[in-house]
Amino acid sequence: MIEKNGLQKRHENPFIGFVLGITKIFFFLILCTILILFLPVFIPDTFKFELLGSLGDTFGGFMNPIVAIVAALLTFLAFYVQYLANLEIQKQFKFQKTAEHFYKMLDIHISNVTGLEMNTYRLKNDNTSFMIEGNNHKNFTSAVNFGWGLKEIPELWDKASFKVILNKYKAFDIYSKKDNSIKEVVKGRRVFLLMEKDFHFSLYLVKRINKKYLNKRLTNEQVYKLSYRIFFWGVDSLHIHDPNMEKRDVTFISNYLAIIRNNFRRNKGAKYSFKYKTHEDKREVTLRFVPFSVHSSRLAHYFRHLYQTVTFLHKSFEDALISELELKTNLKTLRAQFMNEEVLLLYYNYLCGFGANWSILGEHNYPFLTEYELIHNLPLYNTIPSIIEHPEIHFKDFISMKRKVEPHFRMFEWS
């Protein structure tokens, strides 16, 4: 509901209405008194004009207190209206400061996004020769086959041997005879495209390792939460460990992914493609950057500042510094800055527990993802891995509740 402005509230102030009502009653009494006292004057046959002096004294004695009371009420009313006007001016001043502060925070958000950088690589030519080094050697040519070689590494050993060798930190290398790469720096919003690919690649491999080497000991929830921690902190961080997971399983996965990462580092520019299952179909993704290289330095500050910006708007609305209309307008302005991939990473960040406070289920019961529609532009189709809960399922209770009030309510733009 849109709030009424200060002028409307002032006109509907119950005290002002009361005073104006009393004043109208007094004026009505004055008018009636005048008519009653002066009615005989207009009937000459029954009125003695020598009584005019007495009539004037009577009228004056009766009217003076009434006039004095009305004057006092109107004077007090004038001061009270001025007081309300001063309050309105103060409110407008606070609103102006709130608006200025929001736009400063918006500028910082835009600056944070603009300052993002990530390295990607490409080859000068695709005739680079690669070799797999291990118990068995295989030669293959063309950078296009780098992905095949990377998948072939664990296949050169049986399952048991590979696990023993991997746990002893013995690496397997794919290497070329010379560096043939050209570095390209991706900046700004396009970095979110790469980060989304990196998380999906992490999830793809962790899911694969869990199925092939860990006998599916990890639940789907454990798989995607571990994948996000690896994506966020990197394979070498101690933060990826979870007390609800076997340490040896996490260590095995991190060692496996470290091999993958190191081979990407040694063969920068080689292309790797993979397919993962979405809720609708399969999606193919291509990488030309070093995966699992830590994104906390990019995303931690980004998410913290975004959270503070939305919280500032929320608190300003609660303190009546901005109206509901102004809150919605500012949120739309902020949301207009998001790429779809940004919104997707925000959803992953929330779902994996890092951003739990974005939701009413968090510590502060903030309705940022629901009522404030921060993930309204979330890409729903053929993007989200099937192992991750679909947003329309995750928020089905909220959507159902809203549609009872608004039958055509759409939480997501792509619904």
PyMOL commands that set and color helices and strands:
alter all, ss='L'
color gray80, all
select helices_A, chain A and resi 6-11+14-38+40-42+44-46+49-114+143-152+154-156+159-167+190-212+220-233+238-240+247-266+296-318+324-335+340-351+356-358+391-394+396-405
alter helices_A, ss='H'
color red, helices_A
select strands_A, chain A and resi 117-123+129-133+138-141+173-176+181-187+272-277+282-287
alter strands_A, ss='S'
color yellow, strands_A
deselect
rebuild
show_as cartoon
